[in-house]
């Protein structure tokens, strides 16, 4: 039975038979969302849009990590 809230078709149609949440719940928010958009890109109407969304989350994660690294370097230098 199709359940548009709990199990929409694009959540459960991946060829692997695995639902994306089984993987992404073990990741942080940004990486999990990026994987989600990549995973479902070909299961929805606009794959390019979903891939752009994935890039947006990946870029956000990179900035977050770079900022953390910069802050950590500042602490090591006594700033």
ABEGO torsion letter per residue (X at the ends): XBBAAABBAAAAABAAGBBAAAAAAABBAAAAAAAAAAAAAAABABAAAAAAAAAAAAAAAAAAAAAAAAAAAAAAAGX
